[in-house]
Amino acid sequence: MAAMGHEDDDVDHYEVLCLPSGEEGAALTVEQIEKAYRTQSRLRHPDKRPDDPNATADFQLLSSSYKLLRDESLRRQFDARLRGRREAAARAAAAGVKRRKAVSDLEERERAAASGQPACPEELAKREMKQKAADIERELNEFHTAKQAAASGATPTSAYGDKKGGSSQDGVKTDKGKILKVSWDGSADSYTAAKLEELFQKFGKVEDIVIKTRKSRSKGSAIVVMGTKEAAVLAIQNHFSLFPLNVAPVQESGGLPARSTQTNESRTSNIDGTGFRDLEASVFRKLQEAQKRKQCG
């Protein structure tokens, strides 16, 4: 019986008896195997298939498979061979998947190189992160350059120098009729320069806003430079519409008092222009978002 004597036999004796194979077959009892053999021998006996030329060979295979599975030692060896076949098939399948994946990745990289695009989404993400980091670093450098220029009285060269809080008034006296003193109950953070600009724009163009930083948490104040005297007068006349803000004209003669009487050092430590405070918050928010994306990726 070749099925019982050869180690390289490819016949699955469980399947010959129409039984489940693999781990499920190895768990079958001898009684279940005998029952399956009796059923199959009745159905597949050569006398039942006189017109089938393969009936005898099929019945002989059925008998040999049954005898092997009844023998505890031979069945244990056969189960071990089946297990080895399954493991080898699984390794071959995994290797095939890896080979196909490697070939696919190589083809994708070649196509990407030919088109000038990154090879994969991961590389795209890395390039995007590098670009964002470079943009943030550039904005930080421009921000610090503008702030240092304002502190020294020089004209800043960055894109933020001509915004509110820049140095457009440095060295040039501003018509005091256009300057308003604005104060409110609460800390300096209660109103941002952008918010004040939004409120005063309804009276006319706003040229500049400087928020003073105070140690007191109960009072905040700012200097608002309107585009024209008429706009400043209109804001004073309609100050009730700006409640709870207190609006008054500047009484001192000359240019901006906050800028003409303070040293460069105290000016940078006590006064924040519109562009500086809002830009700094924006840059650091972008840094935090970039760090979060890096951690998720």
Steps between C-alpha positions, in 0.01 A plus 500: 500500500684803373290737704621339820864449414630814324591823684450706183142380449286802402168328573289659774346189658241707687368637173491149350249410772318833445608620845627845598877529484758706687467561872131408489583163343771428756238544775263235356440184702550145370122447517440800271756368253342152501155644444623703204671192350186288524295772334748553217562128441129447441481788259828434314512118484588383145180292489307829528694652209532237231544759225782692679846372391660677800262350758741226614799731539287751687372232738855374563610855586202534733600179681867597530416844634267348757767254618758778534268722704408211728866442585588749776872519416454535123224757549722708730777499238251591229361791708854630545560487122173687438599766751838542329328539162267771635786692658707478181202620295447793739868601479491479121186712489653762731817506294291543186315793653829662603645452155192648336507793743869561432444492125199732534697746716790496257271567204328782692834661585611475140178661379531772762862567407405523134224752576704696755258423784580346844503121507235443767254678733752476787758690297239755400415554868868539591553759225191689610620503862842631393338775295270602785796506742694721258202736462455525876871568553488771234198666667674491838811662355293773333308556823815542711661722234196728496485520879871580531467764230212663686703497821801667337298756306613359164265432214427124498545315173271208570146467373364601841676837543228711345215343698339643810761522772784538247728799463306715258488782759860466623679829436183663364264700717138403476227763500368482856150569372497152349613325821256355751552363847292188561461332838283227650440316823685170499842372394682597183405164353130587513534669159736404220630749246297324233183539704562870562569555133171332412311726743657828385491429127133600489613862557770496234841355414716385792871566446649348812415339834734458796384302803672588825585212730433584863577309817154580628232248410218746556575746221600480135587777254614564144588772253291507180620711205219578259560579134356852524405757765141472388498127572645563846240767576223269380622224729504739797152629423365147480702356786179372661475241220838359609394439861661367721801663333596852614615717209677837539727719285874519571590819690878486475663691218728330252491151366394178665572548873550131560772492236667841551551481878606138548840346434539229244536236770189600694305541176554141397426366847186704572334551162390234253389600150219325317725298273738379771259349750267344244785371282678341794184313599449387139855371462499302820157358417643376169793343686260313728291378206811379317616311811159332534507389136850362547392297805192363315706407199 
